[in-house]
């Protein structure tokens, strides 16, 4: 399958994050549109992080109201892009919430989450956070892949 778009949740670029892959994907998949969904108030942070990595002409921002919660950002992205596939390299509690919310939406085709069990440092830096999807039994809409 050739994706039409690469959409992410507006996280800042970091070499220790999944966002490190976005410039690589941008180079390898020039036919794709790159779109970041984020709350309006996070625009300055986003631009400070990304504008040196990818020129603003190379991505599109989909700004959402500041009152929007993180799970709603994912739902909006799925609806706007008509996507049926999510790719998750690890992921915290919001990814689990997005998956569970996607299961409840019956007005459209289901979203299949493909995930890889990637851990990350905890916010306070004292431990490791495992992927939140690892607590859910895999099924046809939740597919685990090994690295």
C-alpha positions in Angstrom: 0.0 0.0 0.0 1.1 3.5 -0.8 -0.1 6.0 1.8 -1.5 9.3 0.6 -0.7 11.1 3.8 1.4 10.8 7.0 -0.4 12.3 9.9 0.9 12.8 13.4 -0.3 14.4 16.6 1.9 17.5 16.5 4.6 16.1 18.8 7.8 18.0 18.6 10.8 16.6 16.7 13.2 14.7 18.8 15.9 12.1 18.0 14.5 10.0 21.0 10.9 10.1 19.6 9.0 8.4 16.8 9.1 11.9 15.2 12.7 11.2 14.2 11.1 9.0 11.4 9.0 11.8 9.9 11.9 13.5 8.0 13.0 10.1 6.8 9.5 9.2 5.6 9.3 12.7 4.0 12.4 11.9 1.9 11.3 8.3 1.0 7.6 9.1 0.3 7.6 12.4 -1.6 4.1 11.7 -2.9 2.6 11.9 0.7 1.1 14.9 2.3 2.5 15.5 5.8 -0.1 16.8 8.3 0.2 17.6 12.0 -2.9 17.8 14.1 -2.4 20.0 17.2 -4.1 22.4 19.5 -3.8 26.0 18.4 -1.9 27.1 21.5 0.9 24.6 20.6 1.7 26.3 17.3 4.8 28.2 18.6 6.3 25.1 20.1 5.6 23.1 17.0 7.3 25.7 14.7 10.3 26.0 17.0 10.8 22.3 16.7 9.9 21.5 13.1 10.8 24.5 11.0 14.5 23.7 11.0 13.8 20.1 10.2 11.2 20.5 7.5 10.3 23.8 5.8 6.7 24.9 6.6 5.9 24.5 2.9 6.5 20.7 3.3 3.8 20.1 5.9 0.3 21.2 6.7 -1.1 22.1 10.2 -4.6 21.2 11.2 -5.2 23.4 14.2 -7.8 22.4 16.7 -9.4 24.4 19.5 -7.4 24.5 22.7 -10.4 22.8 24.5 -9.9 19.7 22.3 -8.5 16.8 24.3 -5.7 14.6 22.9 -8.0 11.7 22.1 -10.3 14.0 20.0 -7.2 15.1 18.0 -6.8 11.5 16.8 -10.4 11.0 16.1 -10.5 14.2 14.0 -7.5 13.1 12.0 -9.1 9.7 11.2 -12.3 11.4 10.1 -10.6 14.1 8.1 -8.3 11.8 6.2 -10.7 8.9 6.0 -7.9 6.7 7.2 -8.4 3.1 8.2 -4.8 2.5 9.4 -2.9 3.8 12.4 0.8 2.9 12.9 2.0 3.1 16.5 5.6 2.8 17.6 4.9 2.3 21.3 2.6 4.9 22.7 1.3 6.2 26.0 -2.2 6.3 27.5 -3.6 8.6 24.7 -2.9 5.9 22.1 -4.9 3.4 24.1 -7.7 6.0 24.5 -7.7 6.7 20.7 -7.9 2.9 20.0 -10.8 2.5 22.3 -12.6 5.5 20.9 -12.1 4.2 17.4 -13.8 0.9 18.3 -16.9 2.8 19.4 -17.3 4.7 16.2 -19.7 2.7 14.1 -20.5 5.3 11.4 -17.5 4.4 9.3 -15.1 1.6 8.5 -13.0 0.5 11.4 -9.5 1.8 12.0 -6.9 -0.9 12.3 -4.0 -0.1 14.7 -0.7 -1.7 13.8 1.7 -1.4 16.7 5.2 -2.2 17.7 6.1 -2.8 21.4 8.5 0.2 21.8 9.1 1.5 25.3 10.2 5.0 26.2 11.6 6.8 29.2 9.0 7.8 31.7 8.2 11.6 31.9 10.3 12.0 35.1 13.2 10.0 33.6 13.3 7.5 36.4 11.8 4.5 34.6 10.5 3.0 31.4 6.9 3.3 30.0 5.7 0.3 28.1 3.3 0.7 25.2 -0.2 1.1 26.5 -1.7 -1.1 23.8 0.2 -4.1 25.3 -2.6 -4.3 27.9 -5.3 -5.0 25.3 -5.7 -8.4 23.6 -4.8 -8.3 19.9 -7.6 -8.8 17.4 -8.3 -7.9 13.8 -8.3 -4.2 14.6 -5.2 -4.3 16.9 -2.2 -6.0 15.3 1.1 -6.4 17.1 4.3 -6.5 15.1 7.7 -7.4 16.4 10.8 -5.4 15.8 
